[in-house]
Amino acid sequence: MPGLEKKSIDPATIQMLKKAQADGCETIFDRADVMKPCPIGAEGSCCKQCAMGPCRVPAPKKKETGVEKAKRTGLCGATAETISARNFARMVAAGTSAHADHARGVTEVFLAAAKGEVPGFQIQDEQKLYQIAMDFGVEMGDRSIKEIAIDVGHKALAEFGRQEGELLFIKRAPLKRQEIWRNLGVIPRGIDREVVELLHRTHMGVDQDYRDLLISAARCSLADGWGGSMISTELQDVLFGTPVPVVGQINLGVLKIDEVNVVVHGHEPLLPEILVQVVQDPEIQKAAQKVGAKGINLVGMCCSANEILMRHGIPVAGNFLQQEMAIVTGVVDAMVVDVQCVMQSLAQVAKCYHTKLITTSAKAKIDGAIHIEFEEHNAPNIAKKILLEAIQNFKNRKPNVEIPSETMDTVVGFSHETINYLLGGIFRASYRPLNDNIINGRIRGIAGVVGCNNARVTHDDPNLTLIKELIKNDVIVLATGCSAMTAGKAGLLTPEAARKYAGDGLASVCDAVGIPPVLHMGACIDNSRILMAATAVVKDGGLGEDISDLPAAGAAMEWMSEKAIAIGQYFVASGVFTVFGVTWPTTGSEEVTKLLFEEFENTFKGKWAFEPDPYQAAKLMIEHIDKKRKTLGIDKARDRVLFDMAKRRELDAA
Ligand code: BF8
């Protein structure tokens, strides 16, 4: 079928797209052909804050100046700058609230687990609990784990509703960074407070100074990165274990023809963790055999997958644009979803096959799905009920089943603590070897490549191209979310990939330590691990005093969600040069875009850039890294490695 190669570079996805077409089942890839993005909304120029609108206030034409330009406002007089800044700020607020609400749920279960009230959940990483207790100022002395954990839980919960002061994890940031934030007045108070205030500011007729709005958006984003996301990652590690390297498989080939396939999709790891336990229950296995299956095959999708892959090696079916594709195989007996990045179309795709779509969050129901609500006090029984639904559905499979053969081995589980141990050894855990190798130039710099898939660009292509460019140029890549899965599917998450794809310098370090050139650090919420890793590099010394001094950059080439904007903004506000692809949501205002792309560098020492071409994005990031190396005085003349297509094919075939 012509044109399919423009939709994805992943053969498994293309195979399923062909099958979906043959089965008469519509997917997001079809809808992307028919529905084009609204150009006014795409540039952030649509104001629908009140019922006098929506007002469309597109970017002024070049020749318009003075009075003509000034006439371009909404009915209330809101300028293009105000409208653009408000829309951007609302994305930050929504993204921050998504992570914060996830974190709140985890914190509540953590507290209940500390009190021993929730079967199936218990404290697993005591070391990490002590670390958080110290950061939170919880008294330890000879108190029991239970007492300490309960205090940590209460303190964590109080971070959401805190009305004044500073979020406790802010103190983890380098001192110089804290000073920058204090001077700018952007240290978040409570997480909820920052989200509420930002939504208030962006209401009709409130904050109408785009600079003020964007400073406020930055403060809100910091309540995500150093607040909600960090609390979530840390407490999940205490509850479920801090990830250590583990081998896993990825892509649709992990589905099995002769087993009951249960795909767990979404973000919160609470129910997935219990499913991992309950799926091994002999009673459940027996029930599966009774319907003619060999067993139950639990696999993950999107960030839920990242969570249980990192901690248990549970296979991953795919990333965001593969959620419908998994159902198209015809062998998914149940898809179990909770919150975020779950497409409503799953209900329709499920109807084309036999799949039961099961919603589990009290906050997220889908018309046409079965709802079995997750209750933390009764989690194992809920998990059993869900698995039995899947088992009963096994016999309803239709004849048109087809599973792509693609799977790839991955080595994942690179938490900040694991990197520390791997580099420095268990007795002297340290980032020193990483810093030394950055200073001596074997590693040119560090890049965080994170974020989504987006049906407006070829699935997996921009992320993969960027990652390959970076590692070829000796930039070590830290990946999370759906882009980490892209790297996994392409075979970049194995130590062997270093020799094949990385530059000689990076490859030599990877060989010595036994790590892949791309380190999978977890789900999107775990981007806080990247903040911690960057801070650890600063604190180890020799590379400046702040995150903004590091030869480091970030990117999300296929972003689509509001969470991605919140994440990008907290990276920028933490001093990181951050490049986004696909589209940029403030192009309707030159002033707003200039503030984000240029002026933030003077205040936050970090800035945004928009570059949809992954080669150009790599160039920008490497130039930034080299600029930082020069400022640090560790630059040596070196060229950027560029390959022509022939060389690329040769490498891919090797
Ligand atoms: O939080 S990377 S598409 S799955 S938003 Fe969603 Fe984007 Fe994937 Fe996870 Ni993150």
Residues whose N, C-alpha, C, O or C-beta is under 5 A from the ligand:
A	BS01	BF8	C302 C303 F320 C341 G451 C452 N453 G481 C482 C524 S561 K563
